[in-house]
Amino acid sequence: MEKLIITAAICGAEVTKEQNPAVPYTIEEMVREAKSAYDNGAAVIHVHVREDDGTPTQSKERFKVVLDAIYKEVPDVIVIPSTGGAVGMSAEERLQPTELFPEMATLDCGTCNFGDEVFENTVPMMRAFGKRMLENNIKPEYECFEMGHLDTILRLAQKGEVPGGPMQFNFVLGVFGCTPATTENLAWLVRNIPEGSTWTATGIGRHAFPLAMAAIAMGGNVRVGFEDNLYLSKGVLAKSNGELVAKVVRMANELGREIATPAEARRILSLPQK
C-alpha cells in the first residue's frame, strides 16, 4: 500500500471567523495555516483565497501573492489552487489562478445542489476548464460531489477534452444536496476509476474523520481542513489546520499507513520533482 498523502484545505470560500476564529483570511494567516498543516504532515495544500475582510476572490493577483508567500515558507509543498471559487462566480473569474501555471488545480465535475445554493459546472464549462489545463500543462484534481460526476468527467477524458491519465480524483462526500458520505458510496466511486488513477476522500463536517478512516484503510488519500470541517471532535473547535492534519496522522499510525512527504506525493501523483 502506498504512503498516505494528506491534503489540507485551509480556508475555503464559505467558512468564517465567526464560526471559528482560526479561519485564515489575510496573507499572513494563510501562511500560518499552510505551515501548521505542513509541519503536522500535509504534503498538499488546497488553496482558496480571500480578501483581508474574508470576502472570497479568484483574483490572479491575490492568488500570486498568497502562493508566493506559502512557497517562501514551505518551498517543497504541493499547492492546489481552487478553480471552484465561490458559488455564483463566472467561469472566467474562476479560471484566473490557472494563468499562474500551477502544477495542479481543481476541476469540478458537474453542477450540483450545494446546501441552499446551486454550484454550476456545466459540461461546456468543464470543457473550457479542461482546455485551459491542457494548454497550461496543469494536472487537474477532479472534484466529484456526486456519483454521476465521475461518469461525466471520464467521458470527457476519453474524448480528450480534459486531461487524461493518470488521473487524480477527490471524492467530496456529505455536502447537503449531494452524495452522502458513506463507505459504500466511497467504495463504489473507487471501483469505477481508471486503473492507475489516484484518489482522495473528503468528508464534510461530522463525516470528515469517519470517511478519512475508511480512505486510510482502503489505500486512498485524505483531505481535511477548515474548508470542510471546523471541529477536532464533537463540540471542540480546531485551533489550526495542523490539529486536523495531526489527527489524521494518528489515525494512519493506528492502521499502519506511513505519511507521504511532498517528494513522495509528487511521485505518487505523477508530478515532476522539484
C-alpha angles and dihedrals in degrees: 000000000000121000116271118263111209119201121196116207094198106188119352122195102272111043118092142201087249087066094042123358091214094066105119124234107153126067091250091051092048091053091047092053094043090052093046090053093045094047090054096050112284114139094182131048117199109206136205114167131221137191115251090266091055098259109147115240138174093203110153089215093053091047091051094052092047095045093047090050093049093047090049090058099037107017099176099050121112111239120199112193117208121245088182093078111168130322111279099029118129122247093249090049091051093048095060097102090058087069087070091063098233117187089240138013135174123262116193113220106212150346115281144163108268106193105294092344136070118239104209120214107150122187091253089052091051090050090052092049091047092049091052092049092048090050094047096041093241120156109224125223100213110223112209117187095165132040091239090057089072094057091046096054093043090055091051091048091051089056092048092243093124128026114285134208147028083041128191118211131192112200106205107194132178101039107144105256095024137077113317119247100250130141089235092057092046091050091051091052093047092049091056102051119103119268111268094030124128126217144196130199124219120188117196122227114325090005093065100095101032089054090044090055091051092049092049091051092046094052097252132121132259138230122196133158146114092294089067107025134008099194133085090198136343108316094354115110115216113243093211144356085254090066091056092048092047090055090055089049090054090050091049091050090054090053096043099249116142119219120248121234118221090261091051090046090054090055093047091047093045093242125146114263117248 
